[in-house]
Amino acid sequence: MKYIFYTFIFLIISGCGYFPTAYYAKKVLGDSIYVKLIVNLPNPESSVQFKDALNKAVVSRFQSKLADQKDADSIITIEITNVTDISIATNEQGFTTFYRATVYIDFIYKNKQGKSGAFHNNGYYDYAVSLENPLTTYNNRYYAIEQATNQAIDKFVAQISYQGK
């Protein structure tokens, strides 16, 4: 019975023309990718964390391998251009209790076939402020920037897949 069920599911998925994101991404980026980082000086820790997150996306979502710059089929240059914090909630005394961190990121890719593209994405995430402990606020902000960059990476993955369609 299980064999019939799995065969049926396989026929449905293969019959509808479904291809994973990696299929389309490889058409654009190739099998090996080098990620080049331009560090954002006000947020160097976030920049390095962002490169690590994109490296993970290259391996897991594009199903490509990371390579040296000279051996890569494509080079993706990334830069956090701006990080803004906007107050979204205040307490009764007028002190900010929640901020929204918005991260603006540039993605520029160039492959060996001469194709190139640029995407300007952003992501946002809300975080709480601790009026008693600034270290908690710092950690919350760092986490918010991390989540916002992950959101921008998700947009980039979708844009690259669309380019390969």
Secondary structure, 3 states (H helix, E strand, C coil): CHHHHHHHHHHHHHHCCCCCHHHHHHHHHCCEEEEEEECCCCCHHHHHHHHHHHHHHHHHCCCCEECCCCCCCEEEEEEEEEEEEEEEEECCCCCEEEEEEEEEEEEEEEECCCCEEEEEEEEEEEEECCCCCHHHHHHHHHHHHHHHHHHHHHHHHHHHHHHCC
